[in-house]
Amino acid sequence: MNSLPKSIINIISLLLLISYSFSADPIELEQNTFKKVVLTEDETQILLSISTQTSRMSVDVALSHPSDYKITFNQYDIEPASFKEIIEPQNSKEFHLNEEEMFIHPKRRLSSIFDTNQTDLIENEDLLVGQSKITLKLGQEMKKIVLTVLKDENAKADSTVEKAIFVKYKLVEEQEKKKYQLKKEEITMSQDKDMLSINFGGVEQLEENANLTNFVSVYNVNLFDKQTLTSKYENVYLYACEETQSLLSTNIKLKGEATKADNYLKIKAPLNDKKDQALLINAKVKNGDEEEQILHYKLFDFKVEEESGERVWPEEKEEEKEKEKEKEKEKEKEKEKEKEKEKEKEGEIPENPTNTTNSSTDGKEKNEYILFIIMGSFGGIVILTFIIVFIYVKINGNKTDIEEDTDYKDIGKIEAPSNKTDKGNVNEEEE
C-alpha cells in the first residue's frame, strides 16, 4: 500500500521535470546593455547574473504592452537532479510538494512557478514615464536573479503585433538616487493651422551645487502618425529604443546652465491626411563620462486640418547669389559713407538727392550760424578797441597836464653866488 503513494509522487515529479525541460530555456543577459527580448510564450524567464558579490542590483524595465503582462523577481539557483534520483530517490526529502502542491527543489526551497515576487527582494521601485527602475536587495548566497514575464489570461491574442520587453541591469553597492528630472513632464502647445508653437520645460538638477560645465542635454522632437505608432507598441515611449518612422524630426542641443531654462520651438507640421498625430519629445542627458539617461515628456495629441501658405524656399545657388548681392550693397554703402566724410572734412556739403528739403534747411542753418559768429567777432573787436583807446588816453593824458598856478618868469635865469661865500673861497685858493 505504501508503494502506491510513493510511485504517484515519482510520476508527478517526473512529469513536472519533463514539462519544465520542454519549456523555453531562460535567457541570460549581459550587464549594462539595454536588451530587447521578444515575448513569444505565455511565460518568459530572463536571468540576471551576479558576477561579483554586491549588495544591490538596479534593473530598468520597459514593456511594449504593459496591460498584457506582469513581471516578477526571484532568486534563481536551480541545480537539477539527475533522472535516476527522481526515479529512485535516495532521500525521501529530495523532492516534495508544498501546501500549494507546487514542485520544490530542496536546495532552493522556492517554487518553480515564479508568479509572485520573492519576499524582501524588491527594495525600491520608481515608476517613470515609459519604464520602471527597480532596486533589488541581494543576499550573500545569491548567484542569479530570474525576471519572469507572465502573460495575462485576458490578453488579446494578436500574432501580427510583436510584443517585447526591454531590460537593462547593473550591480551597485547602494541604491541609486535620481540626479536629474524634467521640470515639467507635460508639453504645452498652441496651434495655428499647421504651425505649432511648442513649450516644454528644461532639466532640473537634484544634486546641490551640481557642476554643469560638461552637462549636455539633447532634446529630440518627433511627430508621428498616431495610429501607426500605437499599432506597434502600446507603450509608445519605446520609440526611443527602436527606429520608428516619424513624420518630422528635429533636435536641440544645450549645454551647462542653458539646460535648466524652458524651451520654445516653432515648427510646421505635415497635413498627414488630416489624421491624428502624436508629438513626442525626449531629453538625452549626460554629464561628462556619466552614463546617458533618457527622460520622456508625456505624449501630446493633435490634428492638422488646414495648411498655411506654402513658403517658397530658394535654392542653395540662389541663396548664395543673394548673399553676394547683399555684401556688394553693404560695400557700396560703406564707400559712400567714406566719400561723405571726406567732403565734410573739405568743407563741402554732400548732396542728398533723395531729400532736397532737408539739405536746404541744413544749409540755411549752417549759414545763419556762421553769420552769428562773424557778427559776434566784429562786435567783440570794436568793444576791445574802444577799451584799449580809453585806457591809453587815460594814462598819457595825466602826464601832459600843465598846472595853472605855476610861475614861468624865472625859467632860464642864472643866479650869482653871494660875495661872502665867494670871497672866502677865493682867498683860500690864493693862499
Order of alpha helices (4+ residues) and beta strands (2+ residues): alpha-beta-beta-beta-beta-beta-alpha-beta-beta-beta-beta-beta-beta-beta-beta-beta-beta-beta-alpha-beta-beta-beta-beta-beta-alpha-alpha-alpha
